[in-house]
Amino acid sequence: MTGRRIAVVTGGSAGVGRAVVRDLAQHGWDVAVLARGEAGLRGAVKDVEAAGGRGLAVATDVADLEQVRSAAAQVTRDLGPIDLWVNDAFSGDLRYFWDIPEDEYRRITEVTYFGQVHGTRVALEHMRPRNQGVIVQAGSALAFRGIPLQSAYCGAKHAVKGFTESVITELKHCGSAVRVSMVNLPGVNTVQFDWNATGFDEHPQPVAPIFQPELAARAVRFLADHPRRTMWVGFSTAYTILGNRIAPWFLDWYLARKTVQGQLSDAGGPRYGSNVFEPRDQEADRGAHGMFDAKAKSRDVWSWASMHRLALTGAAAAVVATAGVARGRRSR
């Protein structure tokens, strides 16, 4: 035994999942990667081993419960008991709802929603008997607010949010020490936009502002060590969620006017074909980043403040107390 904790990351061969694999490995975790693309899986394991950890690649379609179950059994045999399970795998299609073929819509839902359901089910099968472990769901600002051209993805992420809240309450009712968290993300610069299905000639792009995937990975690792119900990454996630609570009618108008063209880029970039039915990192490792490095933010004050909220609250309380003492002295 190595003494290192063991994590499973679905969708860990590319994008946010790949950044999570790297970050966890660099901070003392052994990591099992569940994904479809062979080259991406090999690359992710190399990242783990380069950081001094044990990596395990398990070719898995998360839409298939029995494949997920078999993968978890292999992880337990080869690495040991699972301490952390990160559900990140998803696929998407950038086009109007009425233009998306029914089989594609169903497949996106099976991967993006049922993939997290299956991952959570299997993780709980391993964690509940031991009464320990953390599950982190990769959520989105779009779990709270639907936008044009992403009805399949938004619907799945809304479903993940509701499902996760139900599981949290059930675990609490049963007195379980297993924790489930959801990290809600903004637009992220990942390879997903190079293999998104789309009906447009322009290159798909994340909704601005765009953030680097390492910020999402840092948040996932934070939740692994400090599990809480939910965490938001990016000011844009905060104002999207809060704005929808206050004035959804305004967001209807704004998103209808701005967000269709805002998800399409005239800049040339790689197009690998849709990954909805077939992986696009089978022959070549695509890594974590997409083509928008020049635009993407590598810092986020919102998530930093969220990670340090106790210290910030204490500092604010100290300032208020000091100001009260000073005011009292002046009045005397």
Secondary structure, DSSP 4 states (H G I P E B T S, - for coil): ----EEEEEETTTSHHHHHHHHHHHHTTEEEEEEES-HHHHHHHHHHHHHTTS-EEEEE--TT-HHHHHHHHHHHHHHT-S--EEEE-----EES-GGGS-HHHHHHHHIIIIIHHHHHHHHHHHHHTTTT--EEEEEEEGGGTS--TT-HHHHHHHHHHHHHHHHHHHHHHHTT---EEEEEEE-EE-BTHHHH-EES-SSEE-PPSSEE-HHHHHHHHHHHHHS--SEEE-SHHHHHHHHHHHH-HHHHHHHHHHHHHHHTEE-S--------SSS-S-SSS---SB-S-TTT-BS--HHHHHHHTHHHHHHHHHHHHHHHHHHHHHHH-
